Amino acid sequence: MIELNVEGMTCGHCAGRVSKAIVDVDPGAKVDVDLGARLVRVTSTASAAELAEAVTEAGYPASPR
């Protein structure tokens, strides 16, 4: 499981954009967003760096935890 710290997520729309960015990289990814903790847990075959880059490019600065 990959955990990403994600800044700027404040609502369901944000969570949806972050999830979409991850699924665009790995369509089979399982994504769990915790808005309060600004944390995204992902089960994916992609690397943490790839996922963090995709989320950051979607407008939400992300880094592997």
C-alpha distances in whole Angstrom, upper triangle without the diagonal:
4,7,10,13,16,19,22,20,23,23,22,23,21,18,19,20,17,15,18,17,13,15,18,16,14,16,13,10,10,10,11,13,15,18,19,17,16,12,10,7,6,5,7,10,11,10,9,13,14,12,14,17,17,16,19,21,21,23,20,19,16,14,11,11
4,7,10,12,16,19,18,21,22,21,22,19,16,18,18,14,13,16,15,11,14,16,14,13,15,14,11,10,10,10,12,13,16,18,15,14,10,8,6,5,6,8,10,9,8,6,10,11,9,10,13,14,13,15,18,18,19,17,16,12,11,7,8
4,7,9,13,16,15,18,19,19,20,17,14,17,17,13,13,16,15,12,15,17,16,15,17,16,13,12,10,10,10,11,13,14,11,10,7,6,5,6,9,11,13,12,11,8,11,12,10,10,13,14,12,14,17,17,18,15,14,10,9,6,5
4,6,10,13,12,15,17,17,18,15,13,15,15,11,12,15,13,11,14,16,15,15,18,17,14,13,11,11,10,10,12,13,11,8,6,5,6,8,11,12,15,13,11,8,9,11,8,7,11,11,9,11,14,14,14,11,10,6,5,4,5
4,7,10,10,13,15,17,17,14,13,16,15,11,13,16,15,13,17,19,18,18,21,21,17,16,13,12,10,10,10,11,8,6,5,7,9,11,15,16,18,16,15,11,12,14,11,9,12,13,10,11,14,14,13,10,8,5,5,6,6
4,7,7,10,13,14,14,10,10,13,12,9,11,14,12,12,16,17,17,18,20,21,17,16,13,12,10,10,9,11,9,5,6,7,10,12,16,17,19,17,16,12,13,14,11,8,11,11,8,8,12,11,10,6,6,4,7,9,10
4,6,9,12,14,14,10,11,14,13,11,14,16,14,15,19,19,19,21,23,24,20,20,16,15,12,12,10,11,10,6,9,10,14,16,20,21,23,21,19,16,16,17,14,11,13,13,10,9,12,12,9,6,5,6,9,12,12
4,6,9,12,11,8,10,13,11,10,14,16,15,16,19,20,20,22,23,25,22,21,17,16,13,12,9,11,11,8,11,12,16,18,22,22,25,23,22,19,18,19,16,14,15,15,11,10,13,11,8,6,7,9,12,15,16
4,6,8,9,5,6,10,9,8,11,13,13,14,17,18,19,21,21,23,19,18,14,13,9,9,6,9,10,7,9,10,14,16,20,21,24,22,21,18,19,19,16,14,16,15,11,12,14,11,10,7,9,10,14,16,16
4,7,8,6,8,11,11,11,14,16,16,18,20,21,22,24,24,25,22,20,17,15,11,10,6,8,10,9,12,13,16,19,22,24,27,25,25,22,23,23,19,18,19,18,14,15,17,14,13,11,13,14,17,19,19
4,5,5,6,9,10,11,12,14,16,17,19,20,22,23,23,24,21,19,16,14,11,10,7,10,12,11,13,13,17,19,22,23,27,25,26,23,24,23,20,19,21,19,15,17,18,15,14,12,15,16,19,21,21
4,5,5,6,9,10,10,12,14,15,16,18,20,21,20,21,19,17,13,12,9,10,8,11,14,12,13,13,16,17,20,22,25,24,25,22,24,23,19,19,21,18,15,17,18,15,15,14,17,17,20,21,22
4,5,5,6,9,10,11,12,14,15,16,19,20,19,21,19,18,15,14,11,13,11,14,16,14,15,14,17,18,21,22,25,23,24,22,23,22,18,18,19,17,14,16,16,12,12,12,16,17,20,22,23
4,5,5,6,9,10,11,13,14,15,17,19,19,20,18,17,13,13,10,11,9,12,14,11,12,12,15,16,19,20,23,21,22,19,20,19,16,15,16,14,11,12,13,10,9,8,12,13,16,18,19
4,6,5,6,9,10,11,12,14,16,16,16,17,15,13,10,9,6,8,7,11,12,10,10,9,12,13,16,17,20,19,20,18,19,18,14,14,16,14,10,13,14,11,12,10,13,13,16,17,18
4,5,5,6,9,10,10,12,14,15,14,16,14,13,10,10,9,12,11,15,16,13,13,11,14,14,16,17,20,19,20,19,20,18,15,15,16,13,11,14,14,11,12,12,15,15,18,19,20
4,5,5,6,9,10,10,13,14,14,16,14,14,12,13,11,14,13,16,17,14,14,12,15,14,17,17,20,18,19,17,18,16,13,13,14,11,8,11,11,7,9,9,12,13,16,18,20
4,5,5,6,9,10,11,13,13,15,12,12,9,10,8,11,11,14,14,11,11,9,11,11,14,14,17,15,16,14,15,13,10,10,11,9,6,9,10,7,9,7,10,10,13,14,16
4,5,5,6,9,10,10,10,12,9,9,6,8,8,11,12,16,16,13,12,9,10,9,12,12,15,14,15,14,15,14,10,11,13,10,8,12,13,10,12,11,14,12,15,15,17
4,5,5,6,9,10,9,12,10,11,9,12,12,15,15,19,19,16,15,12,14,12,14,13,16,14,16,16,16,14,11,13,13,10,9,12,12,9,12,12,15,14,17,18,20
4,6,5,7,9,10,12,11,12,11,13,13,16,16,19,19,16,15,12,13,12,14,13,15,12,14,13,13,10,8,9,9,6,6,9,8,6,10,10,12,12,14,15,18
4,5,5,6,8,10,7,9,8,11,11,15,16,19,18,15,13,10,11,8,10,9,11,9,11,10,11,9,6,8,9,7,7,10,11,10,13,12,13,11,13,13,16
4,5,5,5,7,6,8,8,12,13,17,18,21,21,18,16,13,13,10,11,9,11,10,13,13,14,12,9,12,13,10,10,14,14,12,15,15,17,15,17,17,19
4,6,6,9,9,12,12,15,16,20,20,24,23,20,19,15,16,13,14,12,13,11,13,14,14,11,10,12,12,8,10,13,12,11,15,15,17,16,18,18,21
4,6,9,9,12,12,16,16,20,21,24,23,20,18,15,15,12,12,9,10,7,10,11,11,8,7,10,10,7,10,13,12,12,15,15,16,15,16,16,19
4,5,5,9,10,14,16,20,21,25,23,21,18,15,14,10,10,7,7,6,10,12,13,10,9,12,13,11,12,16,15,15,18,18,19,17,17,16,19
4,6,9,11,14,16,20,22,25,24,22,20,16,15,12,11,9,10,10,14,15,17,13,12,15,16,13,14,18,17,16,20,19,21,19,20,20,22
4,7,10,13,16,20,22,25,24,22,19,16,14,10,9,7,8,10,13,15,17,15,13,17,18,15,16,20,20,19,22,21,23,20,21,19,21
4,6,10,13,16,18,22,20,19,16,12,10,7,6,5,7,8,11,12,15,13,10,14,15,13,14,17,18,17,20,18,20,17,17,16,18
4,7,10,13,16,19,18,17,14,10,8,6,5,7,10,11,14,14,16,15,12,15,17,15,15,18,20,18,20,19,20,17,18,16,17
4,6,10,13,15,15,13,11,7,6,5,7,9,12,12,14,13,16,15,11,13,16,14,12,16,17,16,17,15,17,14,15,14,15
4,7,10,12,12,11,8,6,5,6,9,12,15,16,16,15,17,17,13,14,17,16,14,17,19,17,18,16,17,15,16,15,14
4,6,9,9,8,6,5,6,9,12,14,18,17,18,15,17,17,14,14,17,15,12,15,17,15,16,13,15,13,14,14,14
4,6,6,6,5,6,8,11,15,17,21,20,20,17,19,20,16,16,19,18,15,17,20,17,17,14,15,14,15,15,14
4,6,5,7,8,11,14,18,20,23,22,22,19,21,21,17,16,19,18,14,16,19,16,15,12,14,13,15,16,15
4,6,8,11,13,17,20,22,26,25,24,21,23,23,20,18,21,21,17,18,21,19,18,15,16,15,17,17,16
4,5,9,11,15,18,20,24,23,22,18,20,21,18,16,20,20,16,17,21,19,18,14,14,13,14,14,12
4,7,10,13,17,19,22,20,19,16,17,18,15,13,16,16,13,13,17,15,14,10,11,10,11,12,11
4,7,10,13,16,19,17,16,13,15,16,13,12,15,15,12,14,17,16,15,12,12,9,10,10,9
4,6,10,12,15,14,14,11,13,14,10,10,13,13,10,13,16,14,15,12,12,9,10,10,9
4,7,10,13,13,13,10,14,14,11,11,15,14,13,15,18,17,18,15,15,12,12,10,10
4,6,9,10,10,9,12,12,9,11,14,13,12,15,17,16,18,16,16,13,13,11,12
4,7,9,10,10,14,13,11,13,16,15,15,18,20,19,21,19,19,16,16,13,14
4,5,8,9,12,11,9,12,14,13,14,17,18,18,21,19,19,16,16,13,15
4,7,9,12,10,10,13,15,14,16,19,19,20,22,21,21,18,17,15,17
4,7,8,6,7,10,11,11,13,15,16,17,19,18,18,15,14,13,15
4,5,5,6,9,10,11,13,14,16,17,19,18,16,13,12,10,13
4,6,5,6,9,10,11,12,14,15,17,15,13,10,8,6,9
4,5,5,6,9,10,10,12,14,16,14,12,9,8,7,11
4,6,5,6,9,10,11,13,15,14,13,11,10,10,14
4,5,5,6,9,10,11,13,12,11,9,9,9,12
4,5,5,6,9,10,11,9,8,5,5,7,10
4,6,5,6,9,10,10,8,7,8,10,13
4,5,5,6,9,9,9,9,11,12,15
4,5,5,7,6,7,6,9,11,14
4,5,5,5,4,5,8,11,14
4,5,7,8,9,12,15,18
4,6,8,10,13,16,18
4,6,9,13,16,18
4,6,10,13,15
4,7,11,13
4,7,9
4,6
4
